[in-house]
């Protein structure tokens, strides 16, 4: 029995999230229990394939599946329509049918891309998430948001498409670089900032270097459980689920301003959280000690607290933000650490706040 099991209970589409070290070797049996087909098309990137591709392939073949592996270049630059078309071709060459499945083995880029491919090939096939980065394990593999990027911006072509199963093996995190681990910690801190002050207090009390070896499964479980609660209440991101985008409105501007090359997602989100908390504090909407505490924790885990950005980049990203409605945007703000809320605001007012900082 896995150390931790969560069930996301959606109408007609309940699925399990299983969390345990060593789960990758058990993937064949567990996937066999969740999907009905004979073929599994695995999507991964070249780095992850070298580390875990053969382990997963052996496990799946041991359970009687026919397996193909398609590897893409790592990084956000692969999350494109052209890469999506290559996946479609690979699936068809493999003989994928509507009773078969697509499995994502990797981080957020692989999960988003493979999920969108699964949602759209043959009008939808079963989908399994096997996340290998902290960011994907605590956030992007859960909840069914799948997408590709367009020239105009990030995640602008997408769908809500829930997986049949999520297998989280924290042992995979041992091979992450310090930077990629910190990238995921930005999302962990986000969950604490918006929903769970006790999680922030735990992170503040623990030495960052010890987290990998002591209590990481519990942290992953808590983040997934928080996301489960939100997704069950608001699967399609109409209100409460928007809270999960704290730091993302400005973070997407930082990613785009540097062409997705200088800052990875968690770094941009970390700086976005700090900037938004700082703006709130300067306008009397958040106590200074709350803003400083968040900034201190983000710095403690090796993440940037500030990223320079032009007004042009802010305006371009905020203009495409999916939380926008007409001339207004739903901003995720903090009432205090551990409690977030949505505030409708004219875009021009947010632009005025940002101009004051120049």
Number of C-alpha atoms within 10 A of each C-alpha: 7 13 12 14 14 15 14 21 15 15 7 6 10 14 17 17 25 21 24 17 15 14 21 22 17 16 22 20 15 19 22 15 11 16 19 12 17 17 23 26 25 25 27 29 22 15 14 19 21 12 12 17 20 12 15 23 22 16 19 24 16 14 18 14 20 16 17 18 22 15 19 19 14 17 15 19 13 18 25 19 17 10 17 17 12 13 22 18 13 17 25 13 10 16 11 22 16 13 14 21 24 27 27 29 27 29 26 25 24 31 31 27 27 30 33 24 28 29 23 14 18 14 9 19 22 23 29 26 31 28 30 29 27 27 24 23 29 25 21 23 33 24 22 22 21 26 26 26 19 13 8 11 17 23 19 15 14 19 18 16 20 25 28 21 26 26 26 30 22 23 17 20 18 13 13 13 10 12 15 19 20 23 25 21 24 27 27 24 22 28 28 23 25 22 22 19 17 13 20 21 12 12 20 17 9 12 12 14 10 10 13 14 11 12 11 16 20 13 17 20 21 18 22 25 19 17 22 21 14 19 21 16 16 16 19 17 17 10 15 16 18 19 23 21 20 27 26 24 26 27 28 24 29 29 27 21 20 14 12 18 12 12 19 18 21 27 28 29 30 31 26 25 31 24 22 24 28 21 20 19 18 14 11 10 15 19 18 14 12 18 23 15 15 24 22 15 18 24 15 15 21 17 22 20 20 17 17 9 17 13 14 11 18 22 18 16 23 20 17 16 21 16 20 17 13 9 10 17 23 21 24 23 24 27 18 19 23 17 16 20 18 17 13 13 15 16 20 13 12 17 14 11 16 18 12 8 8 9
